[in-house]
């Protein structure tokens, strides 16, 4: 398995990757397939693209609090 850092790729590239995983984004928030804001299931706040990580081999998107 090859790991690729998403830290330095463009916002547009991240949005395209999210689309391939079945999500959407306008650049700030992440939306599910029904166009609802994806929310962190533990703290019930919207997931932002600027502080997320996508785990390889999965469609798990985690919200990483700063």
Protein Blocks (a to p, Z undefined) as FASTA:
>chain_A
ZZddfklpcfklmmmmmmmnopacehlaccdfkopacddfklopacdfklcccdehiacd
cdddZZ
